[in-house]
């Protein structure tokens, strides 16, 4: 059943220099709908959302809101028209408090006699957070006290405070645990009950098919199809996204789980704060060792500890030659690479170029007599760009301009360029589309066959089962159980050990 069109987008195009991010896209956004916007990385999803929410102006085309011309000057203007967006990138400011982030641009609401009434602001922030079930965040605290997930939920509170008619969620759920996702789903259901509209961007097909009433598919900046709920078929959606048939699994097809007996990395009785409590593990040459569990089980902190990123309270991390890893610098020197779950804050320098990011761990290798030639840096970077099929205008463009999947390829390119022998991968496919995921899985399997070793920390059980030679399940900071690779291993068995 068709609904009243609240936002009409007609022939919208957006160019970034020579890159055509959107090409004559026309879509109708109906009242009371939950619309999934789907496509591979670089398809134009976030660009279209950013134009609707006032982040970018369109290069060409028009928009109408309730039948009237709509061309927002900035996000605040869009909010004044009833449109709010939670962006894929981190949208909180680090130097201020939680309440200041929630009411950014709305401080005048609390001004009395020329001064901001902070007591009133804090009380209102607490009330706004409570409305969506956030009870554990103090509005008076500095924002940096809180995790990536908690800061993302603070953004949700800020976006909802203006009571939007159209609420845009851009890849937010990939940064959230199940508890955080449940809060988002609850918000979406409530908005639908109020006959408001949600534009939902996610790479999680299962999530989109469950939550959305309609899907709009983009590919290479072009509108491809619009599917109603009854037309949701996973293989069909994948085919529309990538432009070719992509059926069945794209994980490993073998089940022998074999690897060399040689131990290349050993963690012994590792303690980290309250999060990791006496974990011991061994990684073998040519092994993909999966580590899974609930978000707060300690697996993410364990990954950082193995790379020397955080200080151990007790225990040690050693390599095959007996060398102890106590710092990131030492880890990199001994050919360890680390892919962080928090890509934009911890794995990349967004304001730097693709070249500068990729060469960073390998500067000592590129140095000749203390000097590094620009030519050698370009050759080095171009090799990784070609090897990983990184889509970019040029290697000197800022990493911030790339899609999520291409950013992740840059992260991998850093460590491949440094000839890493051991990779610690924390949620390596978070926030990337099925095409890039398939590429990453093929790359991981190729690295395994070359004798490289990987620890893959993941919140996605199909990924763990599909790619790992062995899986360790963590619970409450400890190893709960170990599973060998097997065709009969399933999600239910792993979940039993996680909860």
Buried (B, 14 or more C-beta within 10 A) or exposed (E): EEBEBBBBBEEBBBBBEEBBBBBBBEBBBBBBBBBBBBBBBBBBBBBBBBBBBBBBEBBEBBBBBBEEEBEBEEBBBBBEBBBBBBBBEBBBEEEEBBBBBBBBEBEEEBEEEEEBBBEEBBBBBBEBBEEBEBEEBBBBEBBEEBBBBBBBBBBBBBBBBBEBBBBBBBBBBBBBBEEBBEBBBEBBEEBBEEEBBBBBBBBBBEBBBEBBBBBBBBBBBBBBBEBEEEEBEEEBBBBBBBEEEBEEEBBBEEEEBEBEEEBBBBBBEBBBBEBBBEBEBEBBBBBBBBBBBBBBBBBBBBBBBBBBBBEBEEBEBBBBEEEEBEEBEBBBBBBBBBBBBBBBBBBBEBEBBBBBBBBBBBEEEBEEEEEBEEEBBBEBBBBBBEBBEBBBEEBEBBBEBBBBBBBBBBBBBBBBBBEBBBBBBBBBBBBBBBBBBBBBBEBBBEBBEEBBBBBBBBBBBEBBBBBBBBBBBBBEBBBBBEBEBEEEBEBEBBEEBBE
